Amino acid sequence: MENKVQLKINNLRKRFGTEVVLDGINLTVNKGEVVVVLGPSGCGKSTLLRCMNGLEAISEGEILLDGEKITAGSKEITKLRQKIGMVFQSYDLFPHKNILDNVTLAPIKVQKIPRKEAEERAEKLLRRVGLWKKRKAFPRELSGGQKQRAAIVRALCMNPEVMLFDEVTAALDPQMVREVLNVMLELAEGGMTMVIVTHEMQFARAVADKIIFLEKGKITEEAEPEEFFTNPKTETAKEFLQSFVYEKHKIQ
């Protein structure tokens, strides 16, 4: 793995009114590194991801991508956001467009890429996730796992440098979870820089280079996966891990 710093967060604070949601976050993500963010509900995991790609304005501190500051609402944010792909729990595919049109819309409209080039890029990615035969299907004709894989392809079609995943399997049944996690595992093995929020503990342990544990808006643990899962330092992390029944399905 390269040691080049790709994403850096310095003393990040985020408030909603008087409520402090993120409180002094410091984090470095190197190129090709997979960071998994864990923590109890309401600890600020999703807000942290939304701050990383400028969907949420931060209250204090700074977030840097390749040394360039990410500032929500700035003139540069659209260009910067193209470098950071994000996939949510909800697929947010356009119901009136087929899968090929869904995944090529942004490259054509935002990046001004010719349709032929965008479709060639989409074909490679859709074949990679096993959806090329479904390219003319509409979202309503796909399973949840297929829709989530399409959402991942849509983000990848922008050729991002970093991918953010926010609980992308939370609404899926076990078979569909496997489909999506396998795609994410392939991305990690291919060297994609990734920050992942998940409750899939077996997956987190397998894919992460580094585990971040959030508690009440603060990073209370930062460790390699084996160290975190076998020897968590804080009581909250211990209780968090004890509350999980490890997934019975295997990542193939």
C-alpha positions in Angstrom: 0.0 0.0 0.0 1.2 3.5 -0.8 1.9 5.8 2.0 0.5 8.9 0.2 -2.1 10.7 2.3 -5.3 11.1 0.3 -7.9 12.2 2.8 -7.0 14.2 5.9 -9.4 15.5 8.6 -8.1 18.0 11.1 -10.0 18.9 14.3 -13.4 18.5 12.7 -16.4 19.7 14.6 -20.0 19.6 13.4 -22.9 21.1 15.2 -26.6 21.0 14.5 -27.9 24.0 16.5 -26.4 23.6 20.0 -25.9 19.8 19.6 -22.3 18.8 18.9 -22.5 15.8 16.6 -18.7 15.5 15.7 -16.3 16.7 18.3 -12.6 17.1 17.3 -12.2 14.4 14.7 -8.7 13.8 13.4 -8.2 11.1 10.8 -5.8 10.3 8.0 -6.7 8.0 5.1 -3.8 6.9 2.9 -4.2 6.1 -0.8 -5.5 2.5 -1.2 -6.5 2.2 2.4 -9.8 0.9 3.6 -11.1 2.5 6.8 -14.1 1.1 8.5 -16.1 3.4 10.9 -17.9 1.6 13.7 -20.0 2.8 16.6 -23.4 2.8 18.2 -26.4 4.5 16.6 -26.3 8.3 16.8 -22.5 8.6 17.3 -22.0 10.6 14.1 -20.9 8.0 11.6 -23.2 9.1 8.7 -22.6 12.8 9.5 -18.8 12.2 9.2 -19.2 10.7 5.7 -21.5 13.5 4.6 -18.9 16.0 5.8 -16.2 14.2 3.8 -17.8 14.9 0.5 -19.3 18.3 1.2 -22.9 17.3 1.7 -22.7 18.8 5.2 -21.0 22.0 6.0 -18.6 21.7 8.9 -18.6 24.0 11.9 -14.8 23.9 12.6 -11.6 22.3 11.4 -10.9 21.2 7.8 -11.1 18.2 5.5 -8.5 17.9 2.8 -8.5 15.7 -0.4 -5.1 15.5 -1.9 -4.2 18.7 0.0 -7.3 20.6 -1.3 -9.8 21.8 1.2 -13.4 20.5 0.9 -15.8 23.3 1.6 -19.5 22.7 1.2 -21.2 25.3 -1.0 -17.9 26.5 -2.5 -17.3 27.0 -6.3 -14.9 24.0 -6.3 -17.2 21.6 -4.4 -18.8 20.1 -7.5 -15.4 19.3 -9.0 -14.1 17.9 -5.7 -17.2 15.8 -5.1 -16.6 14.1 -8.4 -13.4 12.7 -6.8 -15.4 11.2 -3.8 -18.1 8.7 -4.7 -20.7 8.0 -2.1 -23.3 5.2 -1.9 -26.1 5.4 0.6 -28.5 2.9 2.2 -31.2 4.1 -0.2 -30.4 3.5 -3.8 -31.8 6.8 -5.1 -32.0 5.4 -8.7 -34.2 7.4 -11.1 -37.3 5.1 -11.5 -38.1 6.4 -15.0 -34.7 5.6 -16.4 -33.2 2.2 -17.1 -30.0 1.1 -15.4 -27.6 2.1 -18.2 -29.1 5.6 -18.3 -29.0 5.9 -14.5 -25.3 5.1 -14.3 -24.3 7.2 -17.3 -26.3 10.3 -16.5 -23.7 12.0 -14.3 -20.7 11.4 -16.5 -22.6 12.8 -19.5 -24.2 15.8 -17.7 -21.6 16.7 -15.1 -18.3 15.6 -16.6 -19.5 16.3 -20.2 -18.2 12.9 -21.4 -19.5 11.8 -24.8 -22.3 9.2 -24.4 -20.4 6.5 -26.3 -17.4 6.9 -23.9 -19.7 6.9 -20.8 -21.5 3.8 -22.0 -18.2 2.0 -22.6 -17.1 2.9 -19.1 -20.5 1.7 -17.8 -20.4 -1.6 -19.7 -17.0 -2.5 -18.0 -18.4 -1.8 -14.6 -21.8 -3.4 -15.1 -20.1 -6.5 -16.4 -17.8 -6.5 -13.4 -20.8 -6.5 -11.0 -22.9 -8.9 -13.1 -25.5 -6.4 -14.2 -24.8 -5.9 -17.9 -27.7 -8.1 -18.9 -29.9 -5.9 -16.8 -28.8 -2.6 -18.4 -32.2 -2.0 -20.1 -34.2 -2.9 -17.0 -35.8 -0.3 -14.8 -35.1 -0.1 -11.0 -38.5 -1.6 -10.2 -37.5 -4.8 -12.1 -34.3 -5.3 -9.9 -33.8 -6.9 -6.5 -32.5 -4.8 -3.7 -29.0 -6.3 -4.1 -29.0 -5.5 -7.8 -30.2 -2.0 -7.2 -27.4 -1.4 -4.7 -24.8 -2.8 -7.1 -26.2 -0.4 -9.7 -25.8 2.5 -7.2 -22.2 1.5 -6.7 -21.6 1.4 -10.4 -23.2 4.8 -10.8 -20.7 6.2 -8.3 -17.8 4.4 -9.9 -18.7 5.8 -13.4 -17.4 9.1 -12.2 -14.0 7.6 -11.8 -13.7 8.7 -8.1 -10.4 8.6 -6.1 -12.2 7.7 -2.9 -15.4 5.8 -2.2 -17.7 6.3 0.8 -20.2 3.7 1.8 -22.9 4.5 4.4 -24.7 1.3 5.7 -25.3 0.2 2.1 -26.5 -3.3 3.2 -28.7 -2.3 6.1 -32.0 -2.8 4.2 -31.0 -6.0 2.4 -31.6 -9.7 3.2 -28.6 -12.0 3.7 -28.3 -13.2 0.1 -28.4 -9.6 -1.2 -25.9 -8.5 1.4 -23.4 -11.0 0.1 -23.8 -9.7 -3.4 -23.0 -6.2 -2.4 -20.2 -7.0 0.0 -18.5 -9.1 -2.6 -18.4 -6.1 -4.9 -17.0 -3.9 -2.1 -14.4 -6.5 -1.3 -13.3 -6.6 -5.0 -12.9 -2.8 -4.9 -10.8 -3.0 -1.8 -8.6 -5.7 -3.4 -8.2 -3.5 -6.5 -6.7 -0.7 -4.4 -9.7 1.7 -4.1 -9.4 4.1 -1.2 -12.6 3.5 0.9 -14.3 4.7 4.0 -17.1 2.4 5.1 -19.8 2.6 7.7 -21.2 -0.8 8.4 -22.8 -3.1 10.9 -21.4 -6.2 9.1 -18.7 -7.2 11.6 -17.3 -10.2 9.7 -17.0 -8.0 6.6 -15.4 -5.1 8.6 -12.8 -7.5 10.0 -12.0 -9.0 6.6 -11.8 -5.8 4.5 -10.5 -3.0 6.8 -6.9 -1.8 7.1 -8.0 0.3 10.0 -11.0 0.4 12.3 -12.2 3.7 13.7 -14.6 3.5 16.6 -16.9 6.6 17.2 -18.6 7.4 20.5 -20.6 10.5 21.1 -18.9 12.3 18.1 -15.3 11.4 19.2 -12.9 8.8 17.9 -12.2 6.7 21.0 -10.4 3.9 19.3 -8.2 3.6 16.1 -6.7 0.2 15.5 -5.9 -2.6 13.1 -8.9 -5.0 12.7 -7.5 -7.9 14.6 -6.4 -5.7 17.5 -9.8 -4.0 17.7 -11.9 -7.2 17.5 -9.7 -9.2 19.9 -8.7 -6.5 22.3 -11.0 -3.4 22.3 -9.7 -0.8 24.7 -12.9 1.0 25.8 -15.9 -0.4 27.6 -18.3 1.0 25.0 -16.4 -0.8 22.2 -16.5 -4.1 24.2 -20.2 -3.8 24.7 -20.7 -2.8 21.1 -19.0 -6.0 19.9 -20.7 -8.2 22.4 -24.1 -7.0 21.1 -23.4 -8.4 17.7 -24.1 -11.9 16.6 -21.5 -12.4 13.8 -23.1 -12.9 10.5 -23.7 -16.5 9.5 -23.3 -15.8 5.8 -19.8 -16.0 4.4 -18.2 -13.5 2.0 -17.1 -15.5 -0.9 
